[in-house]
Amino acid sequence: MTTHLESFFWTLVEILAMGYILSVGSIFIISTNLLVAIALVLLIRKRGCQSWCFVLNLSIADILVGVAITGIATDALEGKTASMEKDICLLRMTFIIPPTAASILTMFLISLDRYVAIKLPLRYLQLMSNKMIAGALVPIWLISMSVGFSPSILKQLQREDYHKLCTFFSVIEPKSIIVVFCLFFFPLLSVFIYFYMDILKIACGHQKRIRAQQAGLRFLTASRYWGHVKALRTVAMLVGCFTLCWCPFFVVSIVQASCPTCKLYHFLENHLWLLGLSNSLINPLVYACWQREVRNQIFEIFAHIKVRLCLVTHSETADRCHTDHPTVTKAVMFHDKMIATPLNYSRSVTIPEQHPENISNRL
């Protein structure tokens, strides 16, 4: 009896700890992805680059991951996880699958986009039209919804011996869903590897043939070509983080599916699943740190916010607020000369005062 009570007590402690971890994680996931999504929307409006739509879709999917785990965290903190009805628990757990699947599939689309940009540089702008992007994103969400909500629809994917304790593998049949996940994950990982091996070969072959004189109609200059290669490095970092975060979960899932006597469900649910969810936090950080356009746009957003706060708190020094963080290059009159003030987000710009004695000395 005492052993049973101790086991139940530690189960409640683990559920509560999981609730706090998921709460903090959801806050960071939603906030960072929302910031990157705003920066991407501004970039798309400025430059009209269609490929950013895939990255924006990745941020939206990761935001939905954060929203989905917020519900699980709330139930854990309120103590509802230990006594939840099967239908409600099933709905909670299936809500996390579609955005996670959409996030993984969107990374595949981003890799495919970079692959096409380097493999077919002359036809890339023709291929990446608005209809093509919409035709790629809509199936992504349809597939994600179909895979995600399949446990709620198919009885074969539901566990019959549910005991009120709501966890992922307590309400969903482990073997069936593991097979579905692995059939979904490992083919995508194989395609990722093929893309980067082929792109590496193409990049090495083009290194000596691309010249700046190829800047004619519909031709890709060397700088633009290597811009695609640099963008591909960011995508490679994304895929690398994705592999490190999710590969342990799927590998251990295969071990559990092939070894019925192994008891790895607790390790999968409480440790490796959290590692996989951290990928939704890593994705925006990779773009914010590695992609120069996104990073500069985020700096510009914070510069605008700082100027607005300065205007609100120091209305009498409004001119100084605008001077401290210029968002465009502007010319300043100093000693009868025009000085170009460069765009800089990291430090303030100080304009020397024009003293009458200095002007008289110059005259």
N, C-alpha and C positions, 0 to 999 in steps of 0.2 A: 504493500500500500504506500509506504514511504517512498519507495523507488518510483512508483507511478506518479506521485505528486511532485517529486523532484524533476522528473522528466517533463511533466506538464509545465512546471515553473520555468525551466530553462527554454522550453519551446516558446513561451510567452515573451521571455527576455529577448530571444532571437528575433521574434516578430517585431517587437518594439524597436530594437536596434535597426532592423531592416527598414522600418518606417522612417526613422530619422535619416538614414543614409539616402533613401529614395527621395525624401523631401528636399534635402540639400542638393542632391543631384539634379532633381527636376528644376529647381530654381536656376542653377547654373546653365543647364541645357537650354531652357527656354530663353533666358536673357542673352546668352552669347549668340545663339542662332538668330534671335530676333534682331540683334544689332547687325549681324552680317547680312541678314535678309534686307534690312533697310538700306544698307550700303549697296547691295546688289541691285535693288530697285532703282536707286539713283544712278548707278552706273549704266543700267539698261536704258534709262531715259536720256542720259547724256550721249552715249555712244551708239545705242541701238544694236549692240552685239548680241546675236541670238544665242551664242553658246553659254552666256551667263544665265540663261533661263534654266539650264540643267542644274547649275550650282544653286540657283534660287529654289528650285524644286527640292534639292537635297536639304537645304535649310528648313523649308516648310515641313518636310517629312520628319526631320529631327525635332522640330518644335512640337509636332504631334506626338512623338515619342515621349517628350517631357510632360506633355499634358496627360498622356495615358498613364504614366507611372505616378502622376500626382494622385489619381484616384486610388491606386494600390497603396500608396503611402498614407493617405488619409484613413483608409480602412484599417491599416496596421496600427496607426497611432490611436485610433478610437476603440481598438480592441474588437473590431467586427470580424477580423480575419479568422479567429478561432471558432466562430459560430455563424457561418455564412451559408445561405442556401445555395444549392448547386447551380441553379440558373444564373443567379447574380454573380457568383464566383466565375462561372464560365464566361459570362459577358465581360467581366473585368480582365480576365487573362487573354481573351481573344482580341480585345481592343489594343493590346500592345503589339500584336503580330503585324497588322497591316502597315503601320508607319515604319516599323523596323524593316519589313520586306521592301517597302518603297525606297527607303534610304539605301539599302544594299543594291537594288536594281538601278537606282539613279546614279550611283557610283559607276556602275557598268556603262550607263549612257554617257557619262562624262569621259570615261576612258575611250569609248567608241568614238566620241566626238573628236578627241585629240588624235586618235588613230586615223580617222578620215582626213583631218586637217593636214597630216604629214604624208599619208599614203596618196591622197588625191588632192594636192594643193590647188590645182587649176580649176577643179570642179567643186571645191568646198563651198564657196559662196552660193553657187547654184543649188547645191544639195541641201544646205542648211536654211531652208525657207521657214516661214512661220507655220505653214501647213505640215512640213516635215517634223518640226519640233512638237507641235500639238499631236501629230500622229504617233510620236514616240512616247510622250508623257501620258496620254490617256490609257494605252495598254498597260503601262507600268502600274497605274493605280488600280486598274481592273484586275490584273493578276494578283496584286498585293491584297486587295479586298477578298478575292476568291480564296487565296491561301489562308489569309488571316481568320476569316469567319467560317472556314470549313469545319472546325471542331464544334461550332454551335449548330451547324446544319446536319452533319453526318454523325449518327449515333456511334459508328464504329470508332470514332476518334475521342469518344467520351468514356470516362471510367465509370463503371457501375458501382464500385465499392467506395463511394465518397463519404467521408466521415466528418463533415462540417468544417474541417481545417482547410482553408482556401490557400493552396499553393498551385504552382503551374502544373506539376506532374500529379497532383492529387485529384485534379478534376479533368485533366486531359490524358488520354491513353498514351503512355510514354513511347512505346515501340512504334506506334503508327505515326505520331507526330515527328519523332526523330527521323524516321525514314523520309518523310516529306521534307523536313529541313535539310537533310543531307543531299537529297536529290536536287534541292534548290541551291545549295551553297557550293558544293565542290565543282559542278560544271562551270559556274560563274568564275570561280577562282582559276580554273584551267584556262578559260578564255582570257582572263586578265594577264596571265603569264604569257600566253601566245602573243597578245597585243604588244607587250613590252619587248619581247624578244624580236619580233618583226620590226618594231619601230627602231630599236637599237641598230639593226642591220641597215635600215633605210637611212638613218641619220649618219651613219659612218659612210655610206655610199654617196650621200649628197654633200658632204662637207667640202669637197674640193670642186664640185661642179656648180654650186650656187654662187653667183656673183651679184654685186650690187647693180650691174648694168641691166639686169633682167626686170627692171621696173616698168616695163611696158604694160599694155592693156592685159588684164587678167593674169599677169605674171607675179610671182611671189618674190620679193626681194630677199636678200640674205638675212637682213635684220628681222624681217617679218617671219621668215621661216624659223629662225632660231628663237623668235618669240613664242612660236608654237611649241618648240622643244622645251623652253623654260616653263611654259604652262604645263607641259607634260610632267615635269619634275614635281610640281605641286600635286598633280594627280597621282604620281607614283608614291608620294608621301602619304596621300589619302589611302591608297590601296594597301600600302604597307601597314599603316595603323589599323586599317580594317582587318587585315589578316591576323595581326597580333592580338586584336581584341576578340574576334569571333572564332578563329581557328581552334583554340583550346576547347571552347564550348562544343563545337561540332565533333572534334576528335574524341573527346570523352563521351559524347553522346553515342558515337559508334561503338565505343568500348562497352558502354552500358547495354546497348541493344544486342550486341553479340555475346554478352556475358550476363545471363539472367540472374545469377547468384550474386553478382556484384551490386553493392548498395551505394551508388554514386549520385542518386537523385538529389540528396541534400547538398552535395558539393556543387552540382550543376546549378541548382536553384539559388543558392545563397552566395556563391563566389564567382563562378564562371559566367553566370548570367549578368551579374553586375559589371564584370569586365567587358562583356559585350555591349552593355548599355553605355559604358563610358565612351564608346566610339562616337556616339551622338554629341558628346561634348568636345571630343578631339577634332571632329570635322571643321567646325567654325574656327577653332584656334589655328588649325593648319592654314586655312585661307587668310585669316587675319594676320598671320606672321609671315607666310611664304609668298603670297600673291601681292605684288606691289600695288596694283590698281585698287584692290580691296582695302589694303592697309592704308593707302593715301586717302581713300574715301572715308574710312572710319576716322582718321585724323581730322579730316575736314568737318565731319559731323560733330566731333567733340569741340573743334574750334568754334563752330557756329553756336554750340550750346554755351561755351564759355563767354562768348561775346554777348549772347542774350542775357546770361546771368549778370554780366558786368553792367549791362544797360539797366537792368532792373534794380540792382543794388547801388550803383553809382551813376545815377542819371546825369549828374553834373559833369562827369568825365566821360561822356559818351564818345567824344572824338578819340580819346585815348583807347577806349575799348576797341574801336575799330582798327586802330593802328597797331595794337599789340598782336593781333592775330589776323593778318590780311589773308583773304582767301583768293585773291587774284594779284597778279603783278601790277604794281601801279607806280607812276612816276611822282617824285617829290622834288619840289624846288628847294635847293640848298646852295647859298652863295652864287645865285644867278646861274646855276647849273641844274639840269634835270638828272636826278639820281633814280635809277630803277630799283624799286624795292622788291626783292624776289619772294616767291611763295615759300613759306616755311612754317610748318606746324609745330615744331618742337621748341622754338625759342621766340622770345619777343623781339620786336624790331624797335630800335631806339633811334629817333631822328634828332640830330644835334640842333640845339637852338641857334638862331642867327643873331649874334650880338652886334650891335651897331658899330662897336669899335673894330670888330673883325672886318666888317664890310668896308669901313673907311680905310683900313690898312690896305685892303686889296685894291681899292680905288687909287 
